């Protein structure tokens, strides 16, 4: 690595962490110029504990869809503020990342090392963008929907095509006899609005249900309910939790007298339609 590259990396590391030149140089030397490893090195040493950018919460940003020949990828990229989320450099970066995410089938493990149009890796460009904009930026999560089913996407209040703050994708089983675009798009809209966590009860992790049941019982106990009543009430509440949070059991947003499963059955006729998978990304949701 040349002296210029070393100095450039030290400068980037200083801008990201707020740590002094001497410590940054040592970190860069110890980690062969790798910025991420250098950040980790400084944090382990306790030097970057109060870093300027890495310690901040990036809970704003953009969610993006990329679609080609019915195959869809979704990705969420976070910034600290909505101001940066509207920055043209940030948006341009996000668009290219969305394209790359599609090409590598949403494999975030290989994303950072993938080269962008300027010949530099995603990680290198991310570091440069953080330095330029002055905010923490993170690539948070992604998902890929292949051609095993029919995929339908929805972007709520899109800032421009395929970019927004809430995105959803629904994958339905293939059906040769029926055009599923209408029901597929409506289901994607429903997912964006109602935020289910699973298709049905079998898709909810046991630890999620156990935790919810624990909270319900503790709440009932604190409200003064008798032990013999707690179990009965808790069972009713956990059933409601499952109903409220599973796609097929939710009340259909376009007809509140019916459940999603009833709408799908009604639309299916003799040709059964199945929801194979779905995803919903709301920018910043769940970030502490």
N, C-alpha and C positions, 0 to 999 in steps of 0.2 A: 504494500500500500504506500503510495507516494506521500510526501510531506503535506501536499495540498489536500489530498483526500483525508488524511489524518486530521488536519486543522478544520476541514469542513465538517467532519463527524463530531469533533469536539464542540464546535459551534452549535450544531444541531442538538447535541446532548445537553448542552448548557441551556438552550432555549426551552427544551422540553422539561427539564428537571429543576432548573434554577440553581444548580450546584456549580461551585467555583471551577475555574479553569484547571487547576492542578489535579483535583479529584476526578474531573471528567477525562483528562488526559490519561490518568492511571487506569480508569475503567476501560477506555478505548484500547489502550495497550494490552491490558489483561484479557480482553475479549476479541482480539484481532479485528477491531473496527465494527463489530456487530452492535448496532444501536440498541436493539431490544435486550440483548444479554448484558449490555453495559448498564441499562436502566435497572435491570434485575440485580446486577452486581452492587450498584449504589444503594438500592433499597435494602438489600441484605446487610450492607454495612451500616445502615441507619442514616446514611447521609442524605438520601432523597426522600426521607419520610414525609417531609413537608414540601414536596415538589410543587412547582407552580401549576403544572398542567396535569400530571399523571394522577394526582389525588383528587381532582375535580370530578364531578358527576356529569357524564354526557348522557342526558336524558331527552334531548331533542333530536332533530335530524330528519331523515327521509326514509321512506320504504318504497322499494321499486320492484316492478314486474318486468320480466323480459320474456317475450313469447315468439315462437317460431314453429310453424307447421304443427300447431296444436300442443307443442311441448312448452312448459312454463317453468321459469325459476323466479323465486322471490327472495329479497334480501333487505335487511334493515341496517342502515349506517347512521351512527349517532354523532351529534355535535352537542355542545353545551347549551347553545341558544338558538332560537328560531331565526335570529338575525343571520347567523352563519349558515343555517339551513337554506337561506335564500341567496347566499353568496354564489356568484356565477362559477367561481373556481371549484367550490364544494360541489355544486350541482353537476358540473362537467366531470369531476372525479367520480361521483356516484354513478353517473350514466355509464362510464367506461367500466367501472367495477361490476355493474349489473350485467353488462355484456360478457365480461370474463366469467362471472359467476355462472352464467348460463352455459358457457363453453366447458367449464370444468365440473358441471353437474352439481353445483352448490357444495363442493368439497372445500370447506373453509381451511382445512389443514394444509392444502396446497395453494390456497389463494395468495398468501403473502409472498410466496416465492415466484409467482407467475409474473411474467414481464408485461408491461403496458406499452402503449403505442410509442412512447418516447425512449423505449429500450431499457428503462429502469423497472425494478420489481414493484409490485404493489406496496410492499413494506417501505421501500425507499421513497416512493411518491407520497405515502401516508405521512412519513416523518417530515418531508419537505412541506407538505400542506399544513401540518400542525405548526411548524415553525413560522410559516407565512401568515396564517390566519390568527394564531395565538390562542387556539382553543383545543381542548382534548377532543380527538375524533377516534371513534372505534367502529369496527365492522363487527356487529353484534351476532346476527343469526341469519340463516338462509335455509331454503328448502327447494328441492327439485322435483318436478312432476313429469315423469316420462310418458311414453305412449301406451302404457298398459291399459289406460282408461281414457276417457274424454275429459279434458281440463277446461275449466272456466274461471276467469279472473275478474275481480272487481276492485276498483280504486275509489275510495270514498273522498269526495271533495278534492279531486286531482288538481295538483298545481300545474301539471302539464301531462301529456300522455304517459301513462304507466308510472307516474310518480305522485306520491301523496303521503299522508300521515297514517292512514289506515288502509291496508291492502288485505285481500283474501283470495284464496284459490280453492276450488272444490274439484275433486276428481270423481267422476261417475263411471260406472261400468259401461262398456260399449254396447250400443244397441243399433243393429242394422236397419230396424224397421221404423225408427223414430228419430226425429230431429230433437236433440236434447238442449239446444242452445238456450231456449227460453227458461226452462226449469233450472238449468245449470247456472245461468247468470243470476237468476232470482235466489238460488241457494247461496251463491257467493255473496250476494247482498245481505242475505239473512245472517250469514256467518260474521260479516263485518259489523253488523248492528248488534247481534246477540252474544257474540264471543263464547261459543261453546268450547269446552276443553276436551271433548271426545265425541266420537260418533254415537256410541252407546255406553252403557254401564261397564262393559268389558274393557273399554279403552281407558277407564280412569284407574290410575295407579292405586294400589291398595293403601300405600302410605298417605295418599291424599285423602282418601275416605276415612282412614283411621284418625288422621289429624283433625278433620272436620268434625267427626263424631266426638272426639275428645273436647273440642271447643264448645260444641253444643251442650254436652253433658255438664261441663264446668259452668257454663252460662246458666243452665237450669238449676244447678246446685246453688249458685250464688243468688238466684232469684227466690230461693226458699222453697222450691218444689220438694215434695217428699220422694225418698229413694225409689219407691215402687212406681211412682209416676214418671220419674226421670227417664227410665228405660223406654217406656211406652211413647212418651213425647219425642225422645231422641230418635227413635226408629222412624217416626213420621217425618221429622225434620230432615233426616238423612235421605229419605226417599224424595223429598222435595228438592234437596240439593242436587241429587242425581238427575231429576227431571229438568231442573232449571239449567243444568250445565252440559247435558248431552244433546247433540244436534237433533237426533231423531225424536227425542221426547220434548223438545222445546215447542212453545206456542209459535205458530207461523206468523211472522210479522205482517203478512199481507191478508191474513184472515184469522183473527184471534179466537175463533171458535174451533180451530183445528190445530193439530200437532203437525210437525214437519213430516213425520212418518205417514200420516194420513194423506197429506198433499202429494207425497211421492207415490204412494199406492194409487191414488186417484189419477195421477198423471201416467202411471205405468200401464194401465189397462191389463192386457194379458202378457205384456213384455215387462218383466220385473226390472226396475232400476235400483241399483245399489250405490250408496256413497262409499267409495273405496278409501278416500283420504281427504283431508282439508288442512288448511293453515290460515291463521289470521295473525298479522303483525300490526300492532298499534305502536307507533313510535314512542319509545321511552317507557312503555307499560312494564311494570315489575322491576324497574331499576331503582335500587335504593339510593 
